[in-house]
Amino acid sequence: RPPRSTPKPSSAASDVYKRQYDHDFDENGILYYIGTGEPEEDEPVVPYQNPAETGRITVTRSVDPENSAPAYAAAGRTNTVSFTTIQGGQGWYKFDLGPERRVVPTHYSLKHGLGDGDDRLLNWVLEGSTDDATWTVLKTHTDDDSIPDRGYGTASWPITGYDGEPVRYLRIRITGENSSGQGIVCVGGFEVYGTLTYVEPPNVVAAIMKHLKSLHSLFLRSKK
């Protein structure tokens, strides 16, 4: 059957998925799993599609440069010129897994977003958040030259010591100069591994109705 746009959450153990890293941009990653329709064990795997391009997750960035691919390219696997720049002192890519997904990450991978080795990330952090407001540093990179000096090079890192809540949002944020001494953030691909769980998305309609009912009660009291 076609991939579900919103997985059906439950408390069953089958809604907890452990995705283990093997090598850079293998087929074990969480974004790859989402991009193949999030199949159960007895369901067929649909052909992979960039999950941000199809709207299953959302990617945003600090700036949308005219000569870069769209932000969603950073969640894909093709060799694409993909970058952002600093605005208001911050340069970042943010990945929103959606209201129904949470992850406790154990590894992550990056692909350089240029066709040569210029402007590779050297100083940055990977951050996680449950609410897009409070961010926790999951991994700090200082003068880290792991990304190879070539076009669209890849590298991966373990994430250790994190014992907080499963996160919905992940963010790559530059903290210093890149390999060319600039503030350009080149991300041509992103993948994360770890424990993926599903939660009940918030009932937005019910929340709005409750708020309106509260406002109506206040209005009636003000008339007395």
C-alpha positions as CSV (number, residue, x, y, z in Angstrom):
1,R,0.0,0.0,0.0
2,P,1.2,3.6,-0.4
3,P,3.3,5.0,2.5
4,R,1.3,6.6,5.3
5,S,1.7,10.3,5.6
6,T,1.3,10.1,9.4
7,P,2.3,6.8,11.1
8,K,-0.3,5.4,13.5
9,P,1.2,5.8,17.0
10,S,0.5,3.3,19.7
11,S,2.2,1.9,22.8
12,A,3.1,-1.3,21.0
13,A,6.8,-2.3,20.9
14,S,6.5,-2.4,17.1
15,D,6.4,1.4,17.2
16,V,10.0,1.6,18.6
17,Y,12.6,1.2,15.9
18,K,16.3,0.9,16.5
19,R,18.3,2.1,13.5
20,Q,22.0,1.2,13.8
21,Y,24.9,2.9,11.9
22,D,27.0,0.8,9.6
23,H,28.6,3.3,7.1
24,D,28.0,6.8,5.8
25,F,24.5,7.1,4.2
26,D,23.8,3.4,4.4
27,E,20.1,2.2,4.3
28,N,19.8,1.9,8.1
29,G,19.3,5.6,8.8
30,I,16.1,7.1,10.2
31,L,15.7,9.6,7.3
32,Y,16.1,6.8,4.8
33,Y,13.5,4.7,6.7
34,I,11.1,7.7,6.6
35,G,11.9,8.1,2.9
36,T,10.9,4.5,2.1
37,G,7.5,4.8,3.7
38,E,8.3,3.7,7.3
39,P,7.2,0.1,6.6
40,E,6.4,-2.4,9.2
41,E,8.2,-5.8,9.0
42,D,5.3,-7.3,6.9
43,E,4.9,-4.3,4.6
44,P,6.7,-3.7,1.3
45,V,9.4,-1.0,1.1
46,V,8.6,1.7,-1.4
47,P,11.3,3.3,-3.5
48,Y,13.3,5.9,-1.5
49,Q,12.4,9.5,-1.9
50,N,13.9,12.5,0.0
51,P,11.5,12.7,2.9
52,A,11.8,16.5,3.1
53,E,11.0,16.9,-0.6
54,T,7.9,14.8,-0.2
55,G,6.8,16.6,2.9
56,R,7.2,13.8,5.4
57,I,9.7,15.9,7.3
58,T,10.7,19.6,7.1
59,V,14.0,21.3,6.6
60,T,14.6,25.0,7.2
61,R,17.8,27.1,7.3
62,S,19.1,30.4,8.5
63,V,19.1,31.9,4.9
64,D,17.8,30.7,1.5
65,P,20.6,31.7,-1.0
66,E,19.5,32.0,-4.6
67,N,22.4,29.9,-5.9
68,S,21.7,27.0,-3.6
69,A,19.4,24.1,-4.0
70,P,16.2,24.3,-1.8
71,A,16.5,23.6,1.9
72,Y,15.0,20.2,1.5
73,A,18.1,19.0,-0.4
74,A,20.0,18.8,2.9
75,A,17.9,15.8,3.8
76,G,18.6,14.0,0.5
77,R,21.3,11.8,-0.9
78,T,22.2,13.3,-4.3
79,N,25.3,15.4,-5.0
80,T,23.7,18.8,-4.9
81,V,25.1,22.3,-4.2
82,S,23.4,23.0,-0.9
83,F,24.4,25.7,1.6
84,T,23.3,28.5,3.8
85,T,24.9,31.6,5.4
86,I,24.9,33.4,8.7
87,Q,22.0,35.7,9.6
88,G,21.7,37.5,12.9
89,G,24.9,35.9,14.0
90,Q,23.6,32.4,13.4
91,G,24.1,29.9,10.5
92,W,22.1,26.7,10.7
93,Y,20.1,23.9,9.1
94,K,17.1,22.5,11.1
95,F,15.4,19.1,10.6
96,D,11.9,18.7,12.0
97,L,10.9,15.0,12.1
98,G,7.3,15.9,12.6
99,P,4.8,16.0,15.5
100,E,4.5,12.2,15.6
101,R,8.3,11.2,15.6
102,R,11.0,11.4,18.2
103,V,14.6,10.1,18.2
104,V,17.3,9.4,20.7
105,P,20.3,9.7,18.4
106,T,23.4,7.5,18.6
107,H,25.2,8.5,15.3
108,Y,24.8,11.0,12.5
109,S,26.3,11.6,9.1
110,L,26.9,14.7,7.0
111,K,27.6,15.2,3.3
112,H,29.5,18.3,2.1
113,G,27.3,20.6,0.0
114,L,29.7,21.7,-2.7
115,G,31.4,20.1,-5.7
116,D,34.9,20.9,-4.3
117,G,36.5,20.9,-0.9
118,D,36.0,24.6,-0.2
119,D,33.9,25.8,2.8
120,R,33.8,22.4,4.6
121,L,32.5,22.5,8.1
122,L,35.2,22.6,10.8
123,N,33.5,24.2,13.9
124,W,29.8,23.4,14.6
125,V,27.4,21.7,16.9
126,L,24.6,19.2,16.5
127,E,21.7,20.2,18.7
128,G,18.4,18.6,19.6
129,S,15.1,20.0,20.8
130,T,11.7,18.7,21.8
131,D,9.9,22.1,21.3
132,D,12.0,24.2,18.8
133,A,12.7,26.6,21.6
134,T,15.1,25.0,24.1
135,W,18.1,23.4,22.5
136,T,20.6,20.8,23.9
137,V,24.0,20.3,22.4
138,L,24.4,16.7,21.4
139,K,27.8,16.9,19.7
140,T,30.5,19.6,19.6
141,H,33.0,19.8,16.8
142,T,36.0,22.1,17.2
143,D,38.6,22.2,14.3
144,D,37.1,18.9,13.1
145,D,38.4,18.1,9.6
146,S,36.7,14.8,9.3
147,I,34.8,15.8,6.2
148,P,37.2,15.0,3.3
149,D,38.7,17.7,1.3
150,R,36.8,16.9,-1.9
151,G,33.4,17.6,-3.4
152,Y,30.4,16.0,-1.6
153,G,32.6,14.2,0.9
154,T,30.9,12.5,3.8
155,A,31.7,11.7,7.5
156,S,29.9,10.3,10.5
157,W,30.2,10.6,14.2
158,P,28.9,8.8,17.4
159,I,26.8,10.7,19.8
160,T,27.6,9.7,23.4
161,G,26.4,10.8,26.8
162,Y,23.0,12.0,25.9
163,D,20.4,10.8,28.4
164,G,17.6,13.4,27.8
165,E,14.2,13.2,26.2
166,P,13.8,11.9,22.7
167,V,13.9,14.9,20.4
168,R,11.8,16.0,17.5
169,Y,14.1,18.7,16.1
170,L,17.8,18.4,15.1
171,R,20.0,21.3,14.1
172,I,23.4,21.8,12.6
173,R,24.7,25.2,13.8
174,I,28.1,26.7,12.8
175,T,30.2,28.0,15.7
176,G,33.3,29.2,13.9
177,E,35.0,29.6,10.6
178,N,34.8,26.8,8.0
179,S,37.7,25.4,6.0
180,S,37.8,28.6,3.8
181,G,37.6,31.0,6.8
182,Q,34.0,31.8,6.1
183,G,30.6,31.5,7.8
184,I,29.0,29.4,5.0
185,V,27.3,26.2,6.2
186,C,27.5,23.6,3.4
187,V,25.2,20.6,4.1
188,G,24.4,18.5,1.1
189,G,23.1,15.5,3.1
190,F,22.1,14.6,6.6
191,E,21.3,11.2,8.3
192,V,20.7,10.2,11.8
193,Y,20.7,6.9,13.6
194,G,19.3,5.7,17.0
195,T,16.0,4.8,18.5
196,L,13.0,6.1,16.7
197,T,9.6,6.2,18.5
198,Y,6.2,7.5,17.7
199,V,3.9,9.6,19.8
200,E,0.3,10.8,19.5
201,P,0.4,14.2,17.6
202,P,-1.3,17.0,19.5
203,N,-5.0,17.4,18.8
204,V,-4.8,21.0,17.4
205,V,-8.5,21.3,16.9
206,A,-9.3,20.3,20.4
207,A,-6.8,22.7,21.8
208,I,-8.2,25.6,19.8
209,M,-11.8,24.7,20.9
210,K,-10.7,24.6,24.5
211,H,-9.0,28.0,24.1
212,L,-12.1,29.5,22.5
213,K,-14.3,28.1,25.2
214,S,-12.0,29.7,27.8
215,L,-12.2,33.1,26.0
216,H,-16.0,32.8,25.8
217,S,-16.2,32.1,29.6
218,L,-14.0,35.2,30.3
219,F,-16.2,37.3,28.0
220,L,-19.4,36.2,29.8
221,R,-17.9,36.9,33.2
222,S,-16.8,40.4,32.0
223,K,-20.4,41.2,31.2
224,K,-21.7,40.4,34.7
